Amino acid sequence: MEWLRKYWLKIFLLTLASFLAAGAFVASVVAGDDHSKYRDTALWTGAVLALMVVLVTASETALNERERAKAREEASQTAAQIRLWYNDVLLQLSKPLGKLTKEHAAAYKATNATPPNALVTTRSTESTTIRRSALVGAATLTARLDSAGLPTARSAYYRLVNRAQHEFALDDWAGRPVAPRAKIDGAAGSHFVHDILDARSAYHAGAATGLVSKVNQGSTGYRSVIAVPVMAGTEEFGVLAVDAPVDTDLTVDHVRLVQGLADVLGAALALT
């Protein structure tokens, strides 16, 4: 087995280094005796043994470093795989949840029943909590945190106000302390409607895609963007957008994560 071979190799290197170090010590004692006829030989022998100790120790250190590097790589791969599984599971759950919620809400409305005020208040409160959690999650689970542990990404939920006029209003946001624009309209609004809502897909700008933000192409505050539709079934509510400073901050895995959060948000909005 590989681990057993490495174990015995380490034992051999440690034992060899110990013997060589002991030999170098003995040689240094003999070389220190001015009356010994082997003084010069012991001096050179001690130097060679000392050099071999350094080489053996370096070999052992290199072996340990390779093992640490391999362990770090395996840990990174495992973490990436866990993130992938998490994102896929979230997507598989969130989309059907939104569809079922929309159908439930539509069936309830068809009865023409008026919900009690207490129920309306509860739904509004819980919807706000879910929206806030989705935004915080989108900001903290994507791009790296700064040295103080604060998010460098920023997330925002833009509510669809007027589809025909391509108008969206900022309802809430989270992340780095620079407020996003309060309104999306014009060319940016057209981008939200056609490239995201009509396409029923995410828009991902950054190094992974080579695309740039269509909301603010000249931005110096962010270089990577993910914008996804917020829907429940076929009902459109708006767009969840996340941006980050570096073009490599937001990856393909992050797209699935943000879409999953947007679907959960859409399910909550369908009930309110």
Secondary structure by P-SEA (a helix, b strand, c coil): caaaaaaaaaaaaaaaaaaaaaaaaaaaaaaacccccaaaaaaaaaaaaaaaaaaaaaaaaaaaaaaaaaaaaaaaaaaaaaaaaaaaaaaaccaaaaaaaaaaaaaaaaacccccaaaaaaaaaaaaaaaaaaaaaaacccccccccccccbbbbbbcccccccbbbbbcccccccccccccccaaaaaaaacccccccbbbbbcccccccccccccccccccbbbbbbcccccccbbbbbbbcccccccaaaaaaaaaaaaaaaaaaaac
